[in-house]
Amino acid sequence: MTNKILIIGLGAGDLDQLPLGVYKKLKQEKNLYLRTKEHPVVAELEKEGLQFQSFDDVYEKHDQFSDVYEEISEILLAEAEKAPVTYGVPGHPLIAERTVQLLLERGPKRDTEIEIGGGQSFLDAMFQSLTIDPIEGFQLLDGTALSKEDLLLKSHTIIGQVYDAFVASDVKLTLMEKLPDDYEIYIVTAAGSSEEVIKKVPLYELDREMELSNLTSVYVPPVENEQILYKDFLKLRGIISELRGPNGCPWDKKQTHQTLKKYLIEESYELLEAIDNDDIDHMIEELGDVLLQVMLHAQIGEDEGYFTIDDVIEGLSAKMVRRHPHVFGDKTAEDEAEVLKNWQEIKEQEKGGAVKSMLEGAGKGLPNLLKAYELQKEAAKVGFDWKTVAPILDKVKEEIEELSEEITGNGIQEDIQLEYGDLLFALVNFARHYDINPEEALNKANRKFMRRFAYIEQKAAENGRSVDDYTLDELDAFWEEAKTQGL
């Protein structure tokens, strides 16, 4: 004979809310188990002589709710092997009841029929008490496992399982990552019953305003203030779409992938400068400017029907998971070198293993100064490199001489440019052997030049003269002063 567990819901409040069919089943059931007796219906039915066993003592045995639900489900399955069991849970069995999900999953494997016998959800009472229509957009979330990524700020949001101050505190902190501290929310207890309490409080008071229980939920109204939504990625996407739309900005609508290239380079360098200056505020601003370029390119792709930002994110997510098998798979990587080795191997597999130059793709997309650095680094991996600095320095001197010869010789611009390029390439090689990033070195030199030239401008202004009124020797004197002051 097949074992059986009948699961019925005790509703969201008092006895008046209990459906008649559920009431009859509870009254006649002889083998009744309750997840918890801490429920208004149970207190009233006890007065009518209801006999049951509760699992409240199981909660006392475990620190983790997962362990509690595991033990309850296993006890019920074991008891069902002896005789049919009726299991009562708060609310409706299929809403926010992990033990029910475990029983539905495991029952068929244990030759046990799991029947859902109905019950009233607390949601109906919540919608009525709060006078909200869920068709406008609604989500139900678990307060014990709330993540900011779950939040849809433009929807009606009900957060259940907020039964004590610890859960309320976690919920509050999570909501504060997306909402202002004083955003008004509602604490609802025993919705629809004679003991119903609804209290509107600022978010920061969520965990200290009132006594919480297992009948308590938090309602977060939809966000209507546009500025609050500025943290939301979907809002950003909408803004960019509108800028490129029919009634958008003439400049934004005019842009193409080609015209935007220079702005991506400029914004990237401004971000690097903010990083070098350890300027957090400007890092936030410049990261936003770089993200703007990404969003504009993606919107152009969407407008032209080729790709969307979703395709960009999907490709990136898939690549990160694929190339980090030591995090998302079963490979191991003990150090950074092994991570890079795995990355390169996976990258080669993705490219199909076709025979090609090892320099292909080295420094791809980088400014040429950095590209030279990457090309040399790749060649050095197979031994195409000087072992000491001395011959590199000789090469630098050789290139200087060849450049001088071109300048004093035929003076053809293209040949001079080629020799100048050879000199830069040799200087990059010299920097690499001293573990100097040539781009960072040049950036520091640029900033030093700007500081010292600003000093020259300042001295000129102090004397009431323009910089171009001074001779080169006079300006050099100011330059030397700047050096002595550590600029």
N, C-alpha and C positions, 0 to 999 in steps of 0.2 A: 504493500500500500504506500502511496506517495505521502511523504510528510507535508505538513502545511503550516504556514504562518500567515495569519490575517493581520494586516496593519491598518489601523484606523487613527484618524486625527481627532484630537481633543478640542480643536478650535483655537481661537485666539484670545478668548476672554472667559466670561462666566457661563453658567449653565444655560442662560437664556439664548445664547448664541449657538448652542450645540444642536446639530440636526437631529430630528427625531429618530431616524434610523440608527445613527451612531449611538444615541442614548440607549436604545433598546438593546443593541449588541453589548454595550458595556454592562448593563444591568443583568443580562443573562449569562455572561461569560464567567466560567469557573477557573480557567487557566489564563489569567490576565497578567501581563507584564507592562509596566510603564517605564519609559526612559527616565522620567522624573516625576515625583509627586508634587513638586513645587509649581502648582498650576491651580488657578481658581476653581476650575471644573472639578478637580480631584477632591479638593476640600469639601465642596458641596455634596459630591457623590459619596464621600466617606460617611456623611451624616445619614445617607440613605442605605448604608450597610455594604457599600462596594468593597469587595475583597480583591486584592492585587498584590503583586510584588514589584518594587521599584529598583532601579539601578543607581540610585543616588550614592550608595556606598562605593560603587565602582569609581565614581568621580574622585572620591577621597584617596583612592589607591594610586592614582597616576598623575604625573606632572603634565603630560601631553594629552590633548584631546584625541589625537589619533589613536593612542593606546586605549583610551576609554571606549571609543567607538568600536575598535577591534574586539575588545573583550565582550561588549554587549552583543555584538552580532554573532560571535562564536557561541555564547551561552544560549541564545535563542535558537540557533541551528541545532545545537545539541539537545535542547528541550523538545524541539519539534520531532526528533526521532522517537521520543517516548509517547507524545500525544500532541494533537493540534494546539497551536499557541495563538493567542491574540496579543498583539503588541500595540500599545497606545503611545502616541507621540504628540507633542504640542502642535497646534496649527494643522496644516495638511501634510500627509506623509511624504509628498513629493516636492515640498518646498523647504529648503535649508535643513534637510535631515540626512546627514552623512551615514548614519546606521542603516537607513532604508536603502540607500544606494549600495552599501556593502551586501545587504541581504539580497537585493535584486541581482547583483553580480554573482554571488556565491551559491544562492539557493538552487538553481538548476544543476550546478555541478555536484550538489549534495543530495540530489533526488528530493528536493524540497520545493513545493509550490509556494510562491509568494503572491498573495492577493492584496491589492490595495482597496481598502474598504471605504474610502472617502473621508470627509472631514472638511471643515471650513478653514480656508487660508486666512492668515492675518492680513494679507494684502487687501482683500475686499474691504475689511474694516478700516485699513489705513487710507485707502482711496476715498472712502466715505467721510472719514473724520477730517481729512486734509482737504477735501473737495477738489481732488485733482483727477484729470482724465489721462490714463496711461498711454492713450493713443498718440498723445502729443510727443511721446518719447519718454521711455521709462527704463530704468535698470535697477535690479536688486543685487546687492553686494553683501559679502560676508565680512562683518566687522573684525573677525578673528584672523582674516587673511587678506586685508585690504592693501592694494597697491595703487600708487598714484596713476599708473598706466591704465588702470581699470576705469578711471573716472571719465564720464562723458558729461562735460560741464553744462551743456545745453539741454540735458534731459532731466526729468524728475528722477531723483536718486533716493532709494530707500536702502539703508544699511542695517541689516539685521544682526542678531547675536551680540548686541552691545549690552551685555548683562552685568558688567562691573566696571569700576573706575580704571582698571588697567587696560581693558579693551577700549574704553572710551578715550583714554589718553593716546593710545596708538592711532585710533581713528582721527582724533583731533590733529595730531602731528602730520598724518598723511594728507588730510584735507588742506592743511596750512601750506603744503608745498604747491598747491594750485590756487588756493583761495585766500583773500585777505583775512587777517586775524579776527576782524569784527564782522565777517560775513554772517548773516542771520540764518540759523538753522533751527530745526524743530526736534525736540526730544519727545517721543510718543511712547507711552506705556499703557498696556492693556487696551489697545484701540477698540472702540465699539462696545466695550463693556461698561458696567456701572462704575467701575474703578478707573475709567479712562482718565489719563492726564496728558495734556499737550502743552508743552512749554517752549516758547520761542526764546532763544538765547544767542548771543554772539558766539562765534565758533570757539574763541579762546576759553569760554566758560563751560564747554561741553563736559569735561570730566570732573567738574566740581559744583554743578548747579543743583543736582537732585540725586536721590537714591535710585540706582539702576537695578534692573532685574532681568530674568530671562524672557520677560514680555516687553522689553524695551527695544525700540528701533530709533534710528536717526533719519530724519528726512532733510535732504539738501535740495532746496528749490533750484530750478534752472537758472543759470547765469544769464542776465540780460545786459549787464554793463559790458560794453565792448572792450574796454581797457583790461578788465579781468581776464578776458579771453586771449589777450596778447601772448600769454605763455603757451597757448595751445598750438600745436603744429598745424592742425587743420585750419585754424584761423589765419596763420601765416600763408598757407597755401591759397586760401581764398583771397587774401589781399593781393598776392602776386597775380592771381588769375584776373582779378578786377583791373589791376594796373595794365594788363595786356588785353583787356576786353574792349568791346566796341566803344564804351564810354570812359575808357581808361586814359592813361597819360600818353601824350603824343610821343615823348622820348622813349618810353618803355615799349610802345607798340612798334616803334621803328627798328628796334635792336634785332640783330641776328647773332648766330654763334660766332661769326667772324668779328663783328663790331665789338662784341663783349670781351674778346680775348685780352685786350690790353688792360681792361679793368680788373680781370681776375689776377693778372700779374701784379698790378699796383696794390690791390687789396692784400694779396699774400705777403708782399714785402712790408706793408704797414703793420700787418700782424706780427711778422718777425721782429720788427722794431719794438713793438709793445712787449714782446717776450723778452727781448734783450734788455729792455728797461725795467723788467719785472713789474710792469704797470697793469695791474689786474683789471681796472676799470676800462682801460683802452683795449686790453685783450678781449673782454666781453664785446666791446663795440666792434673791433676788427674781425673777430670770429663771426659776428653777425653780418658784416659786410661780405666776408667770403661766402657765407651761407646764402646771402642774397644772390650772388653770382650763380651758385649751384641751382637755386630755385628758378632764376630767370632762364637758364639754359634748359632746365626741365620743362618749364612752361612753354618755351618755344618748341621743344620737341612734341609736347602735347598738342599745341596749336597746329602744328604741321602734320600731326597724326602718326608720328614715328615712335615716340616713347613718352612715358610720364615719370613723375618723381617716384611712383610706386615701382616702376621697373628698375630705377636706379637703386632704390633701397633694397629691393628683392635681390638684385645682383650682388650688392655689397654684403648683405646678410649671408647669402649662400656661399660667397667666397670666404668670408671669415670663418664660418663653420667648417667648410671643406679644408681650409688651410691650417686649421688648428685642431687636428685630430687628437692632440695631447690634452685638449680641454673638452672637446665635444665628442671624442671618439675613444678608441681603446689603445692609442699609441702613447708613448711616454717621451718626455723631453726633459732632461735633467738641468740643462742650462741654455743660455741664449744662443750659443753656437749650434746646438742641436735643433733648436727651434728654427733657426735660419736655414739649416741644412734640409729639414723636413719641408719647409716652405718652398725652397728652390726645387726639390724633387717633385712636389705636387704641382708646382707651376709648370715644370717641364712636361709632366703627364697631361696637363690640361691643354698644352700647346700641340699635343699630338706626337711629340718625339721626333719631329722632322729635323734633319741635319741643317744647322745654320751656324753662323758665326757666334761665338760666345759673347761678342761685344754687342750683338743685336739686342736692342732694348735697354742697354746700360745707360743710365742717366736720362732715360726717355722723359721728355717734357721739362727737364731742368734747364736753367740758364746755362749757357755754354761753359762758363767758368766751372760750375759744378759738374757739368757733363764730362769735361776733361778729367776731373778728379775721379769720377766713376769709371771712365774708360781705362784709365791707368790702373785703378784698383782691380778691375776684372783681369786685365792682362797680367798683373803681378801674381794672380792666383796660379798661373801655369809657369811661373818663373821668368816671364819676360819683364825683368826689372833689375835695376842696379841694387847691389847689396849694401853699398855704402853711399854716403852723401857726396863725397869728394867728386866722383865723375859727374854727378848731377850738377854740381856747382860749375864744373868745367863746361858742361853743356850750356848752362845759362850764359856764361861768358862768350862761348862760341856763337850763340844766337845773337847776342848784343853786337858782336863784331860783324856778323852777316847783315844785320839790320843797318849798321853804320855804313857798310859797303854799298848797300842798295840806295841809301839816302844820298851818299856822295857820288854814286855812280850814275846809272842811267835815270834814276829818279822816277821810274814808272810806278804809278800809284798802286796798281794791283800787286806788283812784286814786293813793294814796301809793306803792304797789308799782310801778305803771306808770311813775310819774315817776322813781322810784329806778332802775328798769331803764333808762330813757332816759339817766340820768346815767352809769350804768356803760357803756352803749354809746358815749357820747361820750368817756369816759375811755379806752376801748379804742382808739377812733379816734385820739386824741391819742398814745397809746403807739405805734401803728402808724407814725405819721409820724416818730417818733424811733427806729424799728426796735427797739422794746422788746417782747418777748414778755410779754403781760399775765399769763399763768399763771406764768411764771418770776419776774416782778417780785413778784407776790403771794406766791409761795412764799418768796422771800427775805425779804419783810416778815414773814411768819409765823414764819420761823426766827429772825429778829431779835427779834420779840416774845417767843418762847419763851426765848431766851438771857437777855433782860433780866428777864423774870419769874422765871426760875430764880435770877438774882442777888438779886432781892427776897426769894425764899424762903430763900436761903442767909443773907442778912443777918438775917432774922427768926429763923432757927434759931440763929445765932451769939449772938443776944441772949436765947435761951431763950423766945421768944414765938411765937405763931401769927401768920400773915399777917393773919388777920381781926381781930387785936387792935390793929392799927395804923389810924390815920386815913388818908384818901386823900392828904392833904398829906404825911404821913410816907412813904407808899409812893411818891409822886411824887419825893420827895427821893432815895430809893434808886434810882429809875428814872434820874434825872439822873446819879447816880454811875456807874451802868452805862454810860451814854452816854459819860461822860468816859474810861472805861476801854476804849472801843472795842468794846463788846459790842453 
